[in-house]
Amino acid sequence: MTGPLTTLKILDFTALLPGPFATMTLADLGADVVRIESPNRPDLVRVMPPFRGGVSVVHAQLNRNKSSLALDLKQPGAREVIYRLLSTYDIVFEAFRPGVMQRLGLDYATLQTHCPRLIYVSITGYGQTGSYKNRAGHDLNYMALSGALSSNGRVASGPAPMSLQVADLAGGAGHALTGVLAAVIHRQHTGEGQYIDLSMTEALFSLQVLTAPASLAEQTSPGLESELLNGGSCYDCYACADGQYLAVAPLEPQFFAEFMAIIERPDLLPFMTLQNPADVKWLKTELASTLCQQPRAFWLEKLAHRDCCVEPVLDFQEACRHPALSERQMVVTVPSHDRQENLLQIASPLRFSGTPVQLRHAGGPIGADNREVLSRAGWSTDEIVQLEAEKILL
């Protein structure tokens, strides 16, 4: 393995999106990540179509560069396997509801007795304490309770879900990565591990750093299409004659002036700083009426060599082909886990001059690495065979 994190050895008990995305990022950077999976209750991502070589391509992406160890955690013998692995693997990720890992004998307090340097990350919707700690939820629910969803959408139609799982990815995975790496640095200096309790709702709440200060100071809340960046200014998406869209974001005077010159509307220059909602609506109507007169290709030709913060709204396949992503090879070919075929995947956006990211293989079947993982960690062949016979290792 290569990468800046080759010294990290992680046991990953997570499923679905937040935890697996976080540990995929760490694995891409060289960490040795072993995915602990139940053979009886597989990760739902594993059943998401389409499939290649019998493996979901979504699972293959999120579990890239990881090994899979299939254990029935309800059997006492499986706990002993985990306890022994902790002599080698000293970082744990889990995303069960509070109390589940304790019932399995795999909570932080228990595992710390086997590995005093343990760093243990728990990712949940609402945290380990409080009246909501055991409540079920998904990304949309965390968005709603954080206050972020209330200002995302249109006045005419109300709040709207986003196509990206912001709470799961930016909130859960992003903050988990920050937390675990901070804990690693702390451990390097002190020798001490620690427990990280991450609420995705709290993490998303903390991302509202542009609107929260004013809201807290004035005891108000941002509304739909009321802020500079949520549709309350010219910053918005506008339809062209062919039904395609432009993302228009010329907030600075020089960019606004350039855009007005391109669309031949110098008469709108004096109205850039309009703040009254009715006036802003008028300005946006004027922009919309101009842009809808020509197809997107017409405007893109005019915009090609001009700097004004206006770009086409691309679908995913268009984005894959766009120079901003294709020239930097953000879609890459990754060998399947069994090396029998190649899969197209999103690359890591992290580029290191000395320790480049290596995408070794895609995620594979449950338990595909059972023997290899345990053999690397010191189990003999006879011991592995015995675990298989006892149905602990499946």
C-alpha positions in Angstrom: 0.0 0.0 0.0 1.0 3.6 -0.6 -0.5 6.9 0.6 -0.2 9.3 3.5 -2.3 7.1 5.9 -0.6 3.7 5.5 0.0 3.5 9.3 -3.8 3.5 10.1 -5.5 0.2 10.6 -9.3 0.4 10.8 -12.2 -2.0 11.6 -15.3 -0.6 9.9 -18.6 -1.8 11.2 -20.7 0.8 9.3 -23.2 0.3 6.5 -25.1 2.5 4.0 -23.4 5.8 3.2 -21.8 8.0 5.9 -19.4 5.6 7.4 -18.5 3.7 4.3 -17.8 7.0 2.4 -15.5 8.1 5.3 -13.6 4.8 5.4 -13.4 4.7 1.6 -11.6 8.0 1.7 -9.2 6.7 4.4 -8.6 3.5 2.4 -7.9 5.5 -0.8 -5.3 7.4 1.2 -3.6 4.1 2.2 -5.3 3.1 5.4 -5.8 -0.7 5.9 -9.6 -0.9 6.3 -11.3 -4.2 7.1 -15.1 -4.1 6.7 -16.8 -6.2 9.4 -20.1 -7.5 7.8 -22.9 -9.6 8.9 -23.6 -12.6 6.6 -27.2 -12.6 7.7 -28.1 -8.9 7.5 -26.1 -7.5 4.5 -25.6 -3.8 4.0 -28.6 -2.6 1.9 -26.2 -0.9 -0.5 -25.2 -4.4 -1.6 -28.6 -4.9 -3.2 -28.7 -1.6 -5.1 -28.6 -2.2 -8.9 -26.9 -2.4 -11.3 -24.5 -5.3 -10.6 -21.2 -6.2 -12.1 -19.8 -9.7 -11.4 -22.5 -10.2 -8.9 -21.6 -7.1 -6.9 -23.6 -3.8 -6.7 -21.6 -1.1 -8.4 -22.6 1.3 -5.6 -21.1 -1.1 -3.0 -18.1 -1.6 -5.2 -17.4 2.2 -5.2 -18.1 2.8 -1.4 -16.0 -0.1 -0.4 -13.0 0.4 -2.7 -9.6 -0.6 -1.3 -11.2 -2.3 1.7 -11.2 -6.0 2.8 -14.4 -7.8 3.8 -14.6 -10.0 6.9 -17.9 -11.8 7.4 -18.6 -12.5 11.1 -21.8 -13.4 12.9 -21.4 -10.8 15.7 -24.1 -12.4 17.8 -21.9 -15.4 18.5 -19.5 -15.0 21.4 -16.7 -16.4 19.4 -17.0 -13.5 16.9 -16.3 -11.1 19.8 -13.1 -12.9 20.5 -12.0 -12.5 16.9 -12.6 -8.7 17.2 -10.7 -8.6 20.5 -7.8 -10.3 19.0 -7.8 -8.1 15.9 -7.4 -5.1 18.2 -3.8 -6.0 18.7 -3.4 -4.8 15.2 -6.3 -2.7 14.3 -6.7 0.3 16.7 -9.4 2.5 15.0 -13.1 1.5 14.9 -16.0 3.1 13.0 -19.6 2.1 13.8 -23.0 3.6 12.9 -25.5 1.5 14.8 -28.1 3.1 17.1 -26.8 3.8 20.6 -26.6 0.7 22.7 -26.3 -1.9 19.9 -22.5 -2.2 20.1 -22.7 -2.5 23.9 -25.2 -5.4 23.6 -22.7 -7.1 21.2 -19.8 -6.6 23.7 -18.1 -4.3 21.2 -18.7 -0.8 22.7 -15.8 1.6 23.4 -15.5 0.9 27.1 -15.2 -2.9 26.4 -12.9 -2.6 23.4 -10.6 -0.1 25.2 -9.7 -2.7 27.7 -8.3 -4.8 24.9 -6.7 -1.8 23.1 -6.0 1.3 25.4 -4.9 3.3 22.3 -8.2 2.7 20.6 -9.9 5.5 18.6 -13.6 4.8 18.3 -16.0 6.8 16.0 -19.7 6.5 16.4 -21.8 8.1 13.6 -25.5 8.5 14.4 -28.4 10.7 13.4 -28.8 12.4 16.7 -25.8 11.5 18.9 -25.4 9.2 21.9 -27.3 11.2 24.4 -30.6 13.2 24.5 -34.2 12.2 23.9 -33.7 11.7 20.2 -30.7 9.3 20.4 -32.7 6.2 19.5 -35.0 7.9 16.8 -34.8 6.6 13.3 -33.9 9.0 10.5 -32.5 9.7 7.1 -30.7 12.5 5.4 -33.9 14.5 4.7 -34.9 14.3 8.4 -31.5 15.5 9.6 -31.7 18.4 7.0 -35.2 19.2 8.4 -34.3 19.3 12.0 -31.0 21.2 11.5 -32.9 24.2 10.0 -31.1 23.9 6.7 -34.0 22.4 4.7 -36.4 25.3 5.5 -34.5 27.7 3.3 -33.8 25.3 0.5 -36.5 25.4 -2.3 -38.9 27.8 -3.8 -41.5 30.1 -2.3 -44.1 28.8 -4.7 -43.5 25.1 -4.0 -41.9 25.0 -0.5 -38.8 23.2 0.8 -37.3 20.6 -1.5 -35.0 17.6 -1.0 -31.5 17.8 -2.4 -30.0 15.3 -4.8 -26.9 15.0 -2.6 -27.0 13.5 0.8 -25.6 16.6 2.6 -26.0 15.4 6.2 -24.6 11.9 5.4 -21.6 13.1 3.4 -20.6 16.6 4.4 -22.0 16.2 7.9 -21.4 12.6 8.8 -18.5 11.5 6.7 -16.7 14.8 6.5 -16.8 15.5 10.2 -15.9 11.8 11.0 -12.8 12.2 8.9 -11.8 15.4 10.6 -12.5 13.9 14.0 -10.6 10.6 13.5 -7.5 12.3 12.0 -7.5 14.9 14.9 -7.6 12.0 17.4 -4.8 10.2 15.6 -2.6 13.3 15.9 -3.6 13.6 19.6 -2.6 9.9 20.1 0.7 10.4 18.4 1.6 13.1 21.0 0.0 11.5 24.1 -0.4 7.8 23.4 -4.1 8.1 24.3 -7.0 7.0 22.2 -10.5 8.4 22.6 -14.2 8.1 21.8 -15.8 10.4 19.1 -19.6 10.9 19.3 -20.8 12.3 16.0 -24.4 13.4 15.3 -25.1 14.1 11.7 -27.8 16.5 12.6 -25.4 18.5 14.7 -22.7 18.3 12.0 -25.2 19.7 9.4 -26.3 22.4 11.9 -22.7 23.5 12.2 -22.4 23.9 8.4 -24.7 26.9 8.4 -21.9 29.3 9.0 -22.9 31.9 6.5 -26.5 32.4 7.7 -26.3 31.4 11.3 -24.4 34.4 12.7 -27.0 36.9 11.5 -29.8 34.6 12.6 -28.4 34.2 16.1 -27.7 38.0 16.3 -31.1 39.1 15.1 -33.2 36.1 16.3 -34.5 35.5 12.8 -34.4 32.6 10.4 -33.6 32.7 6.7 -36.6 31.9 4.4 -37.0 30.5 1.0 -35.4 32.6 -1.8 -34.5 35.2 0.8 -30.8 35.0 1.0 -28.0 36.0 -1.4 -27.2 32.3 -2.2 -30.6 30.6 -2.0 -32.4 32.4 -4.8 -32.8 35.8 -3.1 -30.6 37.5 -5.7 -29.7 37.0 -9.4 -27.7 34.0 -8.1 -29.9 31.2 -9.5 -30.6 28.8 -12.4 -32.3 30.1 -15.6 -33.9 28.2 -18.4 -32.7 28.5 -22.0 -34.8 28.2 -25.1 -34.2 24.4 -25.4 -35.1 23.7 -21.8 -31.5 23.4 -20.6 -30.2 25.6 -17.8 -27.5 28.1 -16.9 -26.2 28.5 -13.4 -25.8 32.3 -13.1 -23.6 33.5 -10.2 -22.1 36.9 -11.0 -22.2 38.3 -7.5 -19.2 40.7 -7.8 -19.7 44.0 -9.8 -17.0 43.1 -12.4 -18.6 39.7 -13.2 -22.2 41.1 -13.3 -21.0 43.8 -15.7 -19.3 41.2 -17.9 -22.4 39.1 -18.0 -24.7 42.0 -18.9 -22.4 42.8 -21.8 -22.6 39.2 -23.0 -26.4 39.0 -22.9 -26.6 42.6 -24.2 -28.5 43.9 -21.3 -26.5 47.0 -20.2 -29.7 48.5 -19.0 -29.7 46.1 -16.0 -26.3 47.2 -14.7 -27.7 49.8 -12.2 -29.9 47.1 -10.6 -27.3 44.7 -9.5 -27.5 45.5 -5.8 -31.3 45.4 -5.5 -32.4 44.0 -2.1 -36.1 44.5 -1.9 -37.7 41.1 -2.7 -40.1 42.6 -5.3 -37.2 44.4 -7.1 -35.0 41.2 -7.0 -37.9 39.3 -8.5 -38.2 41.9 -11.3 -34.5 41.6 -12.1 -34.6 37.9 -12.2 -37.6 38.0 -14.5 -35.7 40.3 -16.9 -32.7 37.9 -16.9 -35.0 34.9 -17.4 -36.8 36.6 -20.3 -33.5 37.2 -22.0 -31.9 33.9 -21.5 -34.9 31.9 -22.6 -34.7 33.5 -26.1 -31.7 31.3 -27.2 -30.7 27.7 -26.6 -27.9 26.8 -24.1 -25.3 26.2 -26.9 -25.8 29.8 -28.1 -25.0 31.2 -24.7 -22.1 28.8 -24.1 -20.5 29.9 -27.3 -20.7 33.5 -26.1 -19.5 32.6 -22.6 -16.6 30.3 -23.8 -13.8 32.8 -23.2 -15.4 35.2 -20.8 -15.1 35.3 -17.0 -18.4 36.0 -15.4 -19.2 33.1 -13.1 -21.9 31.5 -15.4 -21.8 27.8 -16.3 -24.1 25.2 -17.8 -26.1 23.0 -15.5 -24.8 19.6 -16.6 -26.3 16.2 -16.0 -24.0 13.6 -14.6 -22.9 12.1 -18.0 -22.2 15.6 -19.3 -20.2 16.4 -16.2 -18.1 13.3 -16.8 -17.1 14.6 -20.3 -16.6 18.2 -19.2 -13.0 19.4 -19.3 -13.1 20.6 -15.7 -13.4 16.9 -14.7 -12.2 14.9 -17.6 -8.9 16.7 -18.0 -8.2 15.9 -14.3 -9.3 12.3 -14.7 -12.1 12.3 -12.1 -13.6 9.2 -13.7 -11.2 6.3 -13.5 -11.0 2.6 -14.2 -10.7 0.4 -11.1 -10.2 -3.4 -11.1 -13.0 -5.4 -9.6 -12.2 -7.2 -6.4 -11.5 -10.5 -8.3 -9.6 -8.6 -11.0 -11.9 -10.2 -13.6 -13.1 -6.8 -15.0 -12.7 -3.1 -14.7 -15.3 -0.7 -13.3 -15.7 3.0 -13.9 -15.7 4.9 -10.6 -15.4 8.4 -9.3 -11.7 9.1 -8.4 -10.4 10.6 -5.2 -10.2 14.4 -5.5 -7.2 14.5 -3.2 -3.9 14.9 -5.0 -0.6 14.4 -3.1 2.7 15.3 -4.6 4.6 12.6 -2.6 2.1 9.9 -1.7 -0.4 9.7 -4.6 -3.7 7.9 -4.1 -3.8 4.3 -5.4 -7.1 2.7 -6.3 -6.2 -0.9 -5.9 -9.6 -2.7 -6.2 -13.3 -2.2 -6.0 -15.4 -3.6 -3.1 -16.2 -7.3 -3.4 -18.5 -10.0 -2.0 -19.2 -10.5 1.7 -16.4 -12.3 3.4 -14.2 -12.4 0.3 -11.1 -11.6 2.3 -11.8 -13.7 5.4 -8.7 -15.9 5.3 -6.4 -13.2 4.1 -7.4 -10.7 6.8 -7.0 -13.2 9.6 -3.9 -14.7 8.2 -2.3 -11.2 8.1 -3.4 -10.6 11.6 -1.6 -13.8 12.9 -4.3 -16.6 12.8 -3.0 -20.0 11.7 -4.7 -22.0 9.0 -6.0 -24.4 11.6 -7.5 -21.6 13.6 -9.2 -20.2 10.6 -10.6 -23.6 9.6 -11.9 -24.0 13.2 -13.7 -20.6 13.0 -15.3 -21.6 9.7 -16.4 -24.9 11.2 -18.0 -23.1 14.1 -19.9 -20.8 11.7 -18.3 -17.8 13.3 -16.4 -16.9 10.1 -18.8 -17.2 7.1 
